[in-house]
Structures are given as structure tokens and as C-alpha cells.
Amino acid sequence: MSLLNWIFDAWQHSRIRDAHRETERLRDEMAALRSGSGLDGDRVARAIGELALAAKTLQRLCVEKGLCTEAEFRDRARQIDLEDGRQDGMAPPAR
């Protein structure tokens, strides 16, 4: 493995670790929101905005990297939407 490949791999692994940490932080935040007696509307709106940003970023990266086309992404989203038996543009929250 060349030095350049090793550096790129190390950088990529650090980005993956960062994504895992951020995922855990968001999971903790969502758990706190669920367990609270009252919901803070600003925190909920921010969490939704962050999730929307993450979803759009992933979709664009997948298309830009050639992993799929926009049409394939939309088709898969429709398939996933129907997994709960309803086409409502939402997936049930993970439990």
C-alpha cells in the first residue's frame, strides 16, 4: 500500500469514527426528547433540520459518487416508504 493510500485510509477511518460519534450523540438527544415530559419545539425543529440535512447530503453523495442515479434513489425511497404498508412519505421511527 502506498503512503498516499495509507493517508487516505486513515482520513476515511477518522471520518467514519466522527460519523459514529455524531450518530450516537443524535441518538442520545432523541432519547432525551422522547423521555421528557414536555417537548422543546426548538430542539425538535433543530433535530428534524439536522436529519433532513444528513439525508440530503447522503443522497447527493450517492449520486455524485455514481453509487446510484437520482431515479434509483427515489425508487428505493418509495420501496422503503411502502414497507409499513402505507405510502405516506415517512418511515416509522426506529425502536
N, CA, C and O of each residue as an XYZ file, in Angstrom:
380
protein
N       0.847     -1.165      0.000
C       0.000      0.000      0.000
C       0.896      1.232      0.000
O       1.836      1.328      0.788
N       0.595      2.166     -0.887
C       1.406      3.374     -0.954
C       1.081      4.296      0.207
O       0.046      4.164      0.861
N       1.978      5.224      0.443
C       1.778      6.182      1.525
C       0.504      6.993      1.307
O      -0.223      7.278      2.259
N       0.233      7.361      0.063
C      -0.967      8.134     -0.247
C      -2.233      7.336      0.083
O      -3.179      7.877      0.655
N      -2.247      6.062     -0.274
C      -3.391      5.212      0.064
C      -3.546      5.080      1.570
O      -4.665      5.119      2.081
N      -2.441      4.925      2.285
C      -2.493      4.798      3.735
C      -3.053      6.065      4.365
O      -3.880      5.994      5.274
N      -2.604      7.232      3.883
C      -3.100      8.508      4.406
C      -4.590      8.640      4.132
O      -5.352      9.045      5.009
N      -5.009      8.299      2.911
C      -6.428      8.383      2.569
C      -7.251      7.435      3.439
O      -8.322      7.812      3.915
N      -6.771      6.223      3.652
C      -7.479      5.261      4.509
C      -7.602      5.788      5.934
O      -8.664      5.681      6.547
N      -6.525      6.352      6.460
C      -6.555      6.900      7.819
C      -7.565      8.036      7.900
O      -8.333      8.115      8.858
N      -7.571      8.912      6.908
C      -8.526     10.025      6.880
C      -9.957      9.495      6.805
O     -10.842      9.973      7.515
N     -10.172      8.519      5.951
C     -11.507      7.955      5.789
C     -11.989      7.297      7.099
O     -13.150      7.451      7.477
N     -11.116      6.583      7.772
C     -11.479      5.946      9.040
C     -11.793      6.996     10.105
O     -12.687      6.798     10.927
N     -11.064      8.104     10.091
C     -11.366      9.151     11.067
C     -12.733      9.762     10.780
O     -13.460     10.096     11.716
N     -13.098      9.915      9.512
C     -14.421     10.438      9.160
C     -15.514      9.457      9.587
O     -16.576      9.874     10.049
N     -15.258      8.170      9.436
C     -16.232      7.157      9.852
C     -16.413      7.207     11.365
O     -17.542      7.154     11.852
N     -15.304      7.309     12.121
C     -15.403      7.423     13.582
C     -16.194      8.665     13.978
O     -17.026      8.613     14.884
N     -15.934      9.784     13.296
C     -16.678     11.018     13.581
C     -18.166     10.828     13.321
O     -18.997     11.300     14.097
N     -18.507     10.140     12.236
C     -19.915      9.900     11.907
C     -20.565      9.015     12.962
O     -21.719      9.238     13.329
N     -19.847      8.021     13.450
C     -20.380      7.154     14.513
C     -20.631      7.962     15.790
O     -21.670      7.807     16.432
N     -19.681      8.822     16.152
C     -19.855      9.649     17.351
C     -21.067     10.575     17.207
O     -21.856     10.729     18.139
N     -21.202     11.184     16.037
C     -22.327     12.087     15.797
C     -23.645     11.322     15.833
O     -24.641     11.829     16.349
N     -23.658     10.119     15.294
C     -24.863      9.287     15.335
C     -25.248      8.984     16.775
O     -26.421      9.075     17.137
N     -24.278      8.627     17.590
C     -24.555      8.341     18.997
C     -25.067      9.584     19.717
O     -25.982      9.495     20.535
N     -24.482     10.737     19.417
C     -24.931     11.986     20.036
C     -26.382     12.264     19.667
O     -27.189     12.632     20.520
N     -26.710     12.084     18.383
C     -28.081     12.320     17.948
C     -29.046     11.310     18.553
O     -30.169     11.665     18.911
N     -28.623     10.060     18.671
C     -29.475      9.055     19.316
C     -29.749      9.426     20.766
O     -30.877      9.309     21.244
N     -28.709      9.874     21.459
C     -28.883     10.297     22.852
C     -29.830     11.483     22.944
O     -30.679     11.547     23.832
N     -29.676     12.420     22.018
C     -30.551     13.594     22.023
C     -32.002     13.197     21.748
O     -32.915     13.710     22.396
N     -32.220     12.300     20.806
C     -33.581     11.845     20.508
C     -34.165     11.083     21.694
O     -35.351     11.228     21.989
N     -33.368     10.284     22.371
C     -33.852      9.563     23.556
C     -34.255     10.552     24.642
O     -35.263     10.356     25.320
N     -33.478     11.602     24.807
C     -33.822     12.618     25.804
C     -35.119     13.322     25.427
O     -35.943     13.620     26.292
N     -35.299     13.589     24.135
C     -36.539     14.227     23.689
C     -37.739     13.324     23.941
O     -38.795     13.786     24.375
N     -37.569     12.029     23.665
C     -38.673     11.085     23.858
C     -39.032     10.920     25.329
O     -40.207     10.774     25.667
N     -38.039     10.941     26.201
C     -38.296     10.667     27.608
C     -38.770     11.899     28.377
O     -39.292     11.773     29.485
N     -38.596     13.067     27.811
C     -39.005     14.287     28.501
C     -40.513     14.400     28.588
O     -41.236     13.932     27.708
N     -40.986     15.031     29.667
C     -42.437     15.187     29.827
C     -42.982     16.207     28.843
O     -44.113     16.070     28.376
N     -42.213     17.206     28.526
C     -42.631     18.196     27.540
C     -41.577     18.298     26.453
O     -40.383     18.189     26.735
N     -41.997     18.503     25.233
C     -41.046     18.609     24.135
C     -40.701     20.069     23.892
O     -41.577     20.934     23.879
N     -39.450     20.323     23.706
C     -38.967     21.649     23.365
C     -39.068     21.786     21.848
O     -38.318     21.147     21.109
N     -39.991     22.616     21.393
C     -40.244     22.756     19.956
C     -39.019     23.161     19.165
O     -38.818     22.679     18.051
N     -38.194     24.039     19.720
C     -36.988     24.477     19.013
C     -36.006     23.321     18.847
O     -35.385     23.176     17.794
N     -35.866     22.497     19.893
C     -34.950     21.345     19.799
C     -35.459     20.329     18.789
O     -34.675     19.752     18.035
N     -36.774     20.109     18.769
C     -37.355     19.164     17.805
C     -37.142     19.683     16.380
O     -36.734     18.932     15.494
N     -37.417     20.959     16.169
C     -37.234     21.546     14.838
C     -35.777     21.453     14.407
O     -35.491     21.158     13.247
N     -34.852     21.700     15.333
C     -33.426     21.601     15.000
C     -33.044     20.158     14.657
O     -32.312     19.919     13.697
N     -33.543     19.195     15.444
C     -33.244     17.784     15.178
C     -33.780     17.376     13.808
O     -33.103     16.669     13.062
N     -34.982     17.813     13.479
C     -35.555     17.488     12.166
C     -34.727     18.121     11.061
O     -34.459     17.487     10.040
N     -34.325     19.360     11.259
C     -33.486     20.027     10.265
C     -32.158     19.328     10.057
O     -31.685     19.201      8.928
N     -31.552     18.873     11.152
C     -30.280     18.153     11.059
C     -30.458     16.827     10.329
O     -29.614     16.445      9.519
N     -31.544     16.130     10.610
C     -31.810     14.862      9.925
C     -32.064     15.091      8.446
O     -31.592     14.319      7.611
N     -32.805     16.144      8.108
C     -33.063     16.457      6.699
C     -31.754     16.776      5.982
O     -31.540     16.329      4.855
N     -30.883     17.541      6.622
C     -29.587     17.866      6.034
C     -28.762     16.606      5.803
O     -28.151     16.442      4.747
N     -28.746     15.710      6.800
C     -27.984     14.462      6.656
C     -28.528     13.622      5.506
O     -27.758     13.065      4.725
N     -29.854     13.530      5.400
C     -30.459     12.728      4.329
C     -30.132     13.314      2.963
O     -29.772     12.577      2.046
N     -30.252     14.630      2.817
C     -29.946     15.265      1.531
C     -28.469     15.102      1.182
O     -28.120     14.878      0.023
N     -27.607     15.216      2.186
C     -26.173     15.053      1.949
C     -25.863     13.647      1.464
O     -25.115     13.470      0.502
N     -26.437     12.641      2.128
C     -26.213     11.251      1.713
C     -26.726     11.000      0.295
O     -26.060     10.344     -0.505
N     -27.906     11.524     -0.008
C     -28.485     11.331     -1.344
C     -27.576     11.948     -2.401
O     -27.286     11.314     -3.416
N     -27.132     13.163     -2.174
C     -26.276     13.828     -3.171
C     -24.934     13.135     -3.313
O     -24.423     12.996     -4.424
N     -24.355     12.697     -2.197
C     -23.080     11.987     -2.273
C     -23.216     10.689     -3.067
O     -22.358     10.361     -3.886
N     -24.294      9.960     -2.818
C     -24.507      8.698     -3.538
C     -24.604      8.940     -5.038
O     -24.033      8.188     -5.828
N     -25.326      9.988     -5.433
C     -25.472     10.297     -6.858
C     -24.144     10.800     -7.426
O     -23.711     10.349     -8.486
N     -23.496     11.734     -6.721
C     -22.236     12.290     -7.202
C     -21.141     11.237     -7.324
O     -20.324     11.301     -8.242
N     -21.116     10.269     -6.409
C     -20.095      9.212     -6.436
C     -20.449      8.106     -7.424
O     -19.667      7.175     -7.622
N     -21.627      8.204     -8.047
C     -22.027      7.195     -9.028
C     -22.536      5.913     -8.399
O     -22.606      4.885     -9.074
N     -22.893      5.948     -7.123
C     -23.418      4.747     -6.478
C     -24.828      4.435     -6.962
O     -25.239      3.275     -6.998
N     -25.573      5.489     -7.338
C     -26.914      5.314     -7.866
C     -27.307      6.587     -8.609
O     -26.639      7.614     -8.491
N     -28.385      6.511     -9.369
C     -28.923      7.705    -10.014
C     -29.990      8.301     -9.099
O     -30.425      7.667     -8.138
N     -30.402      9.528     -9.411
C     -31.468     10.140     -8.608
C     -32.747      9.316     -8.702
O     -33.460      9.157     -7.710
N     -33.041      8.792     -9.893
C     -34.247      7.982    -10.081
C     -34.175      6.708     -9.237
O     -35.169      6.318     -8.625
N     -33.010      6.057     -9.200
C     -32.854      4.858     -8.373
C     -33.034      5.183     -6.897
O     -33.635      4.409     -6.152
N     -32.510      6.331     -6.477
C     -32.651      6.733     -5.082
C     -34.121      6.960     -4.739
O     -34.597      6.492     -3.705
N     -34.842      7.679     -5.604
C     -36.272      7.929     -5.377
C     -37.067      6.632     -5.359
O     -37.946      6.448     -4.516
N     -36.753      5.717     -6.307
C     -37.457      4.428     -6.359
C     -37.240      3.631     -5.069
O     -38.178      3.046     -4.527
N     -36.006      3.614     -4.590
C     -35.719      2.885     -3.352
C     -36.426      3.540     -2.168
O     -36.924      2.849     -1.280
N     -36.469      4.873     -2.156
C     -37.180      5.572     -1.075
C     -38.664      5.188     -1.095
O     -39.259      4.987     -0.036
N     -39.268      5.084     -2.285
C     -40.670      4.668     -2.378
C     -40.844      3.251     -1.849
O     -41.805      2.965     -1.134
N     -39.914      2.362     -2.200
C     -39.990      0.976     -1.717
C     -39.919      0.933     -0.195
O     -40.687      0.217      0.448
N     -39.003      1.694      0.374
C     -38.853      1.719      1.829
C     -40.088      2.335      2.468
O     -40.537      1.877      3.519
N     -40.637      3.362      1.848
C     -41.856      4.003      2.353
C     -42.987      2.992      2.459
O     -43.768      3.036      3.410
N     -43.084      2.093      1.507
C     -44.171      1.115      1.477
C     -43.973     -0.056      2.432
O     -44.884     -0.864      2.614
N     -42.797     -0.160      3.043
C     -42.533     -1.295      3.935
C     -43.499     -1.363      5.109
O     -43.753     -2.443      5.642
N     -44.040     -0.221      5.515
C     -45.002     -0.233      6.622
C     -46.441     -0.322      6.129
O     -47.384     -0.194      6.910
N     -46.603     -0.545      4.815
C     -47.935     -0.728      4.248
C     -48.625      0.550      3.821
O     -49.733      0.498      3.287
N     -48.000      1.696      4.041
C     -48.595      2.979      3.651
C     -47.597      3.790      2.864
O     -46.415      3.833      3.206
N     -48.068      4.443      1.798
C     -47.204      5.365      1.063
C     -47.537      6.770      1.561
O     -48.422      7.446      1.037
N     -46.795      7.187      2.595
C     -47.076      8.471      3.227
C     -45.849      9.382      3.284
O     -45.888     10.440      3.912
N     -44.765      8.975      2.631
C     -43.567      9.797      2.627
C     -42.773      9.749      3.921
O     -41.885     10.574      4.140
N     -43.090      8.783      4.781
C     -42.395      8.670      6.064
C     -42.101      7.210      6.356
O     -42.790      6.301      5.893
N     -41.054      7.022      7.141
C     -40.756      5.698      7.669
C     -41.038      5.749      9.168
O     -40.801      6.777      9.802
N     -41.533      4.674      9.734
C     -41.770      4.704     11.187
C     -40.439      4.864     11.914
O     -39.412      4.391     11.427
N     -40.440      5.523     13.074
C     -39.186      5.681     13.805
C     -38.649      4.333     14.269
O     -39.408      3.415     14.577
N     -37.330      4.237     14.310
C     -36.686      3.014     14.795
C     -36.982      2.848     16.276
O     -37.037      3.828     17.019
N     -37.167      1.647     16.688
C     -37.456      1.392     18.111
C     -36.295      0.705     18.754
O     -36.339      0.403     19.946
